[in-house]
């Protein structure tokens, strides 16, 4: 049986330094497709938000976003960027 926490309660917990609440906020933002909130959560130090943004950038083949995430300290984004840049180039259609 899961606990149904509202966004405001999670926000209050996150503001008190609860990292698990910060992760849950990132999950909620991801489900809503709220990239602005995910970016804000990343700025607050949420590694989970960075992982979610990285996954989205990889799926979209958005190399510039991966670079931005890597610059923000997301190690996974840097690894994914290196992987994508190492793949053979394909001619544009």
C-alpha positions in Angstrom: 0.0 0.0 0.0 1.6 3.3 -1.1 1.4 6.6 0.6 -0.3 9.3 -1.5 1.7 12.4 -0.9 0.7 15.7 -2.5 3.2 18.0 -4.2 3.1 20.6 -1.5 4.0 18.1 1.2 6.8 16.8 -0.9 8.0 20.3 -1.6 8.0 21.1 2.1 10.0 18.0 2.8 12.5 18.7 0.0 12.9 22.3 1.3 13.9 20.7 4.6 16.7 18.8 2.8 14.9 15.5 2.3 16.5 14.0 -0.8 13.9 11.2 -1.2 11.2 13.9 -1.4 13.2 15.7 -4.0 13.4 12.5 -6.0 9.6 12.0 -5.8 9.1 15.6 -7.0 11.3 14.8 -10.0 9.3 11.7 -10.7 6.1 13.7 -10.6 7.5 16.4 -12.9 8.7 13.7 -15.3 5.3 12.1 -15.5 3.8 15.5 -16.3 6.5 16.2 -18.8 7.4 19.4 -16.9 11.0 19.9 -18.1 11.2 23.3 -16.4 10.5 21.8 -13.0 13.0 19.0 -13.7 15.6 21.6 -14.6 14.8 23.5 -11.4 15.1 20.4 -9.3 18.5 19.7 -11.0 19.6 23.2 -10.0 18.5 22.3 -6.4 20.9 19.3 -6.5 18.6 16.5 -7.5 20.7 13.8 -9.2 17.6 11.9 -10.0 16.2 14.9 -12.0 19.5 14.9 -13.9 19.1 11.3 -14.7 15.5 11.8 -15.9 16.6 14.8 -18.1 19.5 12.7 -19.4 17.2 9.9 -20.4 14.9 12.4 -22.3 17.9 14.0 -24.0 19.2 10.6 -25.1 15.8 9.6 -26.5 15.6 12.8 -28.4 19.3 12.6 -29.6 19.7 16.2 -28.1 23.4 16.5 -27.9 23.3 20.2 -26.8 21.0 19.3 -23.9 23.4 16.4 -23.0 26.3 18.9 -23.0 24.3 21.3 -20.8 23.5 18.5 -18.3 27.1 17.3 -18.3 28.3 20.9 -17.6 25.8 20.9 -14.7 27.5 17.9 -13.2 25.4 15.0 -14.6 28.1 12.3 -15.1 25.6 10.1 -16.9 24.9 12.8 -19.5 28.6 13.2 -20.1 29.0 9.4 -20.7 26.0 9.4 -23.0 27.2 12.4 -24.9 30.6 10.7 -25.4 28.8 7.5 -26.5 26.7 9.3 -29.1 29.6 11.3 -30.4 31.6 8.1 -30.8 29.0 6.4 -33.0 29.6 6.5 -36.7 28.1 9.5 -38.4 25.2 9.0 -40.8 24.6 11.3 -43.7 21.7 13.7 -43.4 18.7 12.9 -45.7 
